[in-house]
Amino acid sequence: MSATPIHRAPDSQAARQALALAGVFQSASLVDELARTGQVDPRAWETLINATVDTNPESFEAIYGGHPNNLRRGLETLEALVGRKQANPVVLRYGFSLLLLMNKLRTDRHMMDLLGQKLSHVQGQAEHFGSTHENVIASLGDAYQETISTFKTRIVVQGDPSLLQTRMMPERVRACLMAGIRFALLWHQQGGRRWKLVFQRKALRRALDSLG
């Protein structure tokens, strides 16, 4: 992926929360797209995978490649979340499920440590093969399956059964879900909380406006 010019940093915590939340819902959107069509937008996909593989970014902006348009798919989903666009209920369900799973993970120190070890291994692979190489995607999928998938709450992906059984498709879907968990943790670190999505919709709308 070619280098993207870094734009100015988001000037408020609300904007950072919105960008992190956009990453969650971009993951949800791509899971839905993969499950239904087998294809994804390359820019949206690479942004998610790069963010998940880079466990020690130099800045907040570096996580998503420095330009909000790298999270455009997720930002558009947030526009639906605040009532400005037609919502895809499946994508919203995936997104909120990722936030729920993140909360379970966040309070399970053993699972957090295990996931950290696995992502450290994935980062080493990415440095050797490149972040979107199928070996890296397979390892991200395995990491999700061996950690997040063991919780009682699980995400059941709807789609074309024949597509979901094709080579590398389960791994790609799980890698997307792992990216969603990564951005959900980032959202929480930036002060994001589920109750705010209910009671502070105006703040989210203003943040979306500030991101263009």
Buried (B, 14 or more C-beta within 10 A) or exposed (E): BEEBEEEEEBEEEBBBBBBBBBBBBBBBBBBBBBBBEBEBBEBBBBBBBBBBBBEEEEEBBBBBBBBBBBBBBBBBBBBBBBEEEEBBEBBBBBBBBBBBBBBEBBEBEEBBEBBEEBBEEBBEBBEEBEBBBEBBBBBBBBBBBEBBBEBEEEBEBBBBEEBBEEEEBBBBBBBBBBBBBBBBBBBBEBEBBEEBBEEBEEBBBBBBEBBE
